[in-house]
Amino acid sequence: MLQHFPSPIILAHRGDLAHAPENTLPSFSQAIQKGADGVELDAKLTADGHVIVFHDMIVDRTTNGKGKVASFTLDEIRKLDAGAWFDPKFANTKVPLLEEVFETVGKNKLINIELTNYSTPKDGLTQKVCELIKKHNNQAQIVFSSFFASNLKIAKQLLPEIPRGLLAMPGIIGLWARSFGFMFGDYQALHPHISSVSKEQVQRAHRIKRRVHVWTANTPEEIIRLKDFGVDGIFTDDPATAVAILNSK
């Protein structure tokens, strides 16, 4: 499905993050309405094994609760307000289930699922996510990404048809992932930070028939620079701006 979209694809980072509470249904809905080719989200497990969409390891920043995400049951985390912190008009917005995002986005847009069990690496998150994708039969719209190669290895075993992107930290800490880890790993895409991407790097990836999706570009200058580099995808907090810039070029 990736090849059906114009290049570079625009993926809304946690939805329309600049204008709505991140990783919520309103955020994803707004992103699609504003013309994004798809959305990026963060998948985690609740204490009772449900796949929810949430970025941080703790709930304090983006809800009215306190504590580790992994310590909440689904019922408990659904009682939290995940919208009022951003703007009172989003009050009573709930932390969504991954399945609810599938329904909100529909099957004609891309969904980049970051597997973010970084504090609980053996919790079975990847297996649960793959089960939900099989249930919804929406493999064609999914891209997996993670900083953990182990998550992507499991995803390949369970759903080999879904492309996998290796996330790389900026600077020296992400150098191995951007070079040897990516070049010799079994991935379809590299997901580097905008501060650590170059035109030469993009060309190297293209020579081995792989893609480059960059996070996170928000200004017109950044969008134009990445387009000039020839990147295949851009993660952005402001999909409307990104779409407008690319359409004007």
C-alpha positions as CSV (number, residue, x, y, z in Angstrom):
1,M,0.0,0.0,0.0
2,L,3.0,2.3,0.6
3,Q,3.6,2.6,-3.1
4,H,0.1,3.7,-3.8
5,F,0.7,7.1,-2.2
6,P,2.8,9.9,-3.7
7,S,6.3,10.4,-2.3
8,P,7.0,11.5,0.3
9,I,4.1,10.2,2.3
10,I,2.9,12.4,5.2
11,L,2.3,10.5,8.4
12,A,0.7,12.5,11.2
13,H,2.9,12.0,14.4
14,R,0.5,10.8,17.1
15,G,-2.2,12.3,15.0
16,D,-2.7,16.1,14.5
17,L,-0.4,16.6,17.5
18,A,-0.1,20.4,17.1
19,H,-3.9,20.9,17.3
20,A,-5.3,18.0,19.4
21,P,-4.3,15.8,22.3
22,E,-1.8,13.3,21.0
23,N,-2.7,9.7,20.4
24,T,-6.4,10.2,20.8
25,L,-9.3,9.6,18.4
26,P,-9.9,13.4,17.8
27,S,-6.2,13.8,16.9
28,F,-6.2,10.9,14.4
29,S,-9.5,12.0,12.9
30,Q,-8.3,15.6,12.4
31,A,-5.1,14.4,10.8
32,I,-7.0,12.4,8.2
33,Q,-9.4,15.3,7.6
34,K,-6.4,17.5,7.0
35,G,-5.1,15.3,4.2
36,A,-2.4,13.1,5.9
37,D,-1.6,9.9,4.1
38,G,-1.7,8.1,7.4
39,V,-1.0,8.4,11.1
40,E,1.7,7.3,13.5
41,L,0.8,5.9,16.9
42,D,2.4,4.3,19.9
43,A,1.1,0.9,21.0
44,K,1.3,-0.4,24.6
45,L,-0.4,-3.0,26.8
46,T,-2.5,-2.4,29.8
47,A,-2.0,-4.5,33.0
48,D,-4.8,-6.9,31.8
49,G,-3.4,-7.3,28.3
50,H,-5.4,-4.9,26.1
51,V,-3.6,-2.9,23.3
52,I,-4.0,0.8,23.9
53,V,-2.5,3.8,22.1
54,F,-0.3,5.9,24.4
55,H,3.2,7.3,24.2
56,D,4.8,7.8,27.6
57,M,5.7,5.1,30.1
58,I,3.6,7.0,32.7
59,V,0.2,8.6,32.4
60,D,1.1,11.9,34.3
61,R,1.9,14.2,31.3
62,T,-1.2,13.5,29.1
63,T,-3.9,12.6,31.5
64,N,-5.3,13.6,34.9
65,G,-3.9,10.4,36.4
66,K,-0.6,9.3,37.9
67,G,1.5,6.2,37.6
68,K,2.9,3.7,35.1
69,V,0.8,2.8,32.1
70,A,1.6,-0.9,32.6
71,S,0.0,-0.8,36.1
72,F,-3.5,0.3,34.8
73,T,-6.2,-2.1,33.7
74,L,-8.2,-1.1,30.7
75,D,-11.1,0.0,32.8
76,E,-8.9,2.1,35.0
77,I,-7.1,3.8,32.2
78,R,-10.3,4.5,30.3
79,K,-11.6,6.5,33.3
80,L,-8.8,9.0,32.9
81,D,-9.2,12.3,31.0
82,A,-6.7,12.3,28.1
83,G,-7.8,15.6,26.5
84,A,-8.4,18.4,29.0
85,W,-4.6,18.9,29.6
86,F,-4.4,20.0,25.9
87,D,-7.5,22.1,25.8
88,P,-10.8,22.2,27.8
89,K,-12.7,21.5,24.6
90,F,-11.2,18.0,24.5
91,A,-12.2,17.2,28.1
92,N,-13.3,13.6,28.7
93,T,-11.4,12.3,25.7
94,K,-10.4,8.7,26.5
95,V,-7.2,6.8,25.9
96,P,-8.1,4.7,22.8
97,L,-7.8,1.1,22.1
98,L,-5.8,0.2,19.0
99,E,-8.9,-1.3,17.4
100,E,-10.8,2.1,17.8
101,V,-8.0,3.8,15.9
102,F,-8.4,1.2,13.1
103,E,-12.1,2.1,12.9
104,T,-11.5,5.9,13.0
105,V,-8.8,5.9,10.4
106,G,-10.5,3.4,8.0
107,K,-8.7,1.1,5.7
108,N,-7.7,3.6,3.0
109,K,-5.0,5.3,5.0
110,L,-1.6,4.1,6.4
111,I,-1.1,3.4,10.1
112,N,2.4,3.3,11.4
113,I,2.4,1.3,14.6
114,E,5.3,1.9,16.9
115,L,5.8,-1.0,19.2
116,T,6.7,0.9,22.4
117,N,7.1,-1.7,25.1
118,Y,10.5,-0.3,25.9
119,S,10.1,-0.7,29.7
120,T,8.3,-4.1,29.4
121,P,10.1,-5.8,26.5
122,K,8.8,-9.3,27.2
123,D,5.1,-8.4,27.7
124,G,3.9,-10.0,24.4
125,L,2.8,-6.6,22.9
126,T,3.9,-7.5,19.4
127,Q,2.0,-10.7,19.4
128,K,-1.2,-9.0,20.7
129,V,-0.9,-6.3,18.0
130,C,-0.5,-8.9,15.3
131,E,-3.6,-10.8,16.5
132,L,-5.6,-7.6,16.2
133,I,-4.4,-6.9,12.7
134,K,-5.3,-10.4,11.6
135,K,-8.7,-10.0,13.2
136,H,-9.3,-6.7,11.2
137,N,-7.6,-8.1,8.1
138,N,-5.9,-4.7,7.5
139,Q,-2.3,-5.8,7.0
140,A,-2.1,-3.8,3.7
141,Q,-2.3,-0.5,5.6
142,I,0.1,-1.2,8.4
143,V,3.8,-0.3,8.9
144,F,5.6,-1.5,12.0
145,S,8.4,0.5,13.7
146,S,10.4,0.2,16.9
147,F,13.7,1.0,18.4
148,F,13.8,-2.7,19.5
149,A,15.0,-5.0,16.7
150,S,13.5,-7.9,18.8
151,N,10.0,-6.5,18.3
152,L,10.5,-6.2,14.5
153,K,11.8,-9.7,14.4
154,I,8.7,-11.1,16.1
155,A,6.5,-9.0,13.8
156,K,8.3,-10.5,10.8
157,Q,7.7,-14.0,12.0
158,L,4.0,-13.4,12.6
159,L,3.1,-11.0,9.7
160,P,6.0,-11.1,7.3
161,E,4.0,-9.2,4.6
162,I,3.9,-6.0,6.8
163,P,6.9,-3.6,6.2
164,R,9.1,-3.0,9.1
165,G,11.0,0.3,9.9
166,L,13.9,0.5,12.3
167,L,13.8,3.6,14.4
168,A,17.2,5.3,15.1
169,M,17.9,7.8,17.8
170,P,19.6,11.1,16.8
171,G,23.4,11.6,17.0
172,I,26.1,9.2,18.1
173,I,23.6,7.0,20.1
174,G,21.8,6.1,16.9
175,L,24.8,5.7,14.6
176,W,24.9,1.9,14.8
177,A,21.1,1.6,14.0
178,R,21.4,4.0,11.1
179,S,24.4,2.1,9.6
180,F,25.2,-1.5,10.3
181,G,22.0,-2.3,12.2
182,F,19.9,-1.1,9.3
183,M,22.1,-2.2,6.3
184,F,22.5,-5.8,7.6
185,G,19.1,-6.1,9.3
186,D,15.9,-7.3,7.7
187,Y,14.0,-4.1,7.3
188,Q,12.1,-2.3,4.6
189,A,12.7,1.2,5.9
190,L,14.9,3.3,8.2
191,H,13.2,5.8,10.5
192,P,16.0,8.3,11.4
193,H,15.6,11.6,13.3
194,I,15.6,14.7,11.2
195,S,18.8,15.9,12.8
196,S,20.7,12.8,11.6
197,V,19.6,12.3,8.0
198,S,21.4,13.3,4.8
199,K,20.9,13.1,1.1
200,E,23.7,10.5,0.9
201,Q,22.1,8.4,3.5
202,V,18.8,8.4,1.6
203,Q,20.6,7.4,-1.6
204,R,22.4,4.5,0.2
205,A,19.1,3.2,1.4
206,H,17.6,3.5,-2.1
207,R,20.4,1.6,-3.6
208,I,19.5,-1.5,-1.5
209,K,15.8,-0.9,-2.4
210,R,14.8,0.4,1.0
211,R,12.8,3.4,2.2
212,V,13.6,6.3,4.5
213,H,10.9,7.8,6.7
214,V,12.1,10.8,8.8
215,W,10.8,12.1,12.2
216,T,9.7,14.8,12.9
217,A,9.5,17.7,10.5
218,N,7.2,20.6,11.2
219,T,8.5,23.8,9.5
220,P,8.2,24.5,5.7
221,E,12.0,24.6,5.5
222,E,12.3,21.2,7.1
223,I,9.6,19.7,4.8
224,I,11.2,21.2,1.7
225,R,14.7,20.0,2.7
226,L,13.5,16.4,3.2
227,K,11.7,16.4,-0.1
228,D,14.9,17.6,-1.8
229,F,16.8,14.7,-0.1
230,G,14.4,12.3,-1.7
231,V,13.0,10.8,1.5
232,D,10.0,8.4,1.1
233,G,8.1,9.5,4.2
234,I,7.8,12.4,6.6
235,F,6.4,12.2,10.2
236,T,5.0,15.6,11.2
237,D,3.1,17.1,14.1
238,D,1.3,19.5,11.7
239,P,-0.1,17.5,8.8
240,A,-2.0,20.4,7.3
241,T,1.1,22.5,6.9
242,A,3.1,19.6,5.5
243,V,0.4,18.8,3.0
244,A,0.1,22.4,1.9
245,I,3.9,22.7,1.5
246,L,4.2,19.6,-0.6
247,N,1.2,20.5,-2.7
248,S,2.7,23.9,-3.5
249,K,5.9,22.4,-4.8
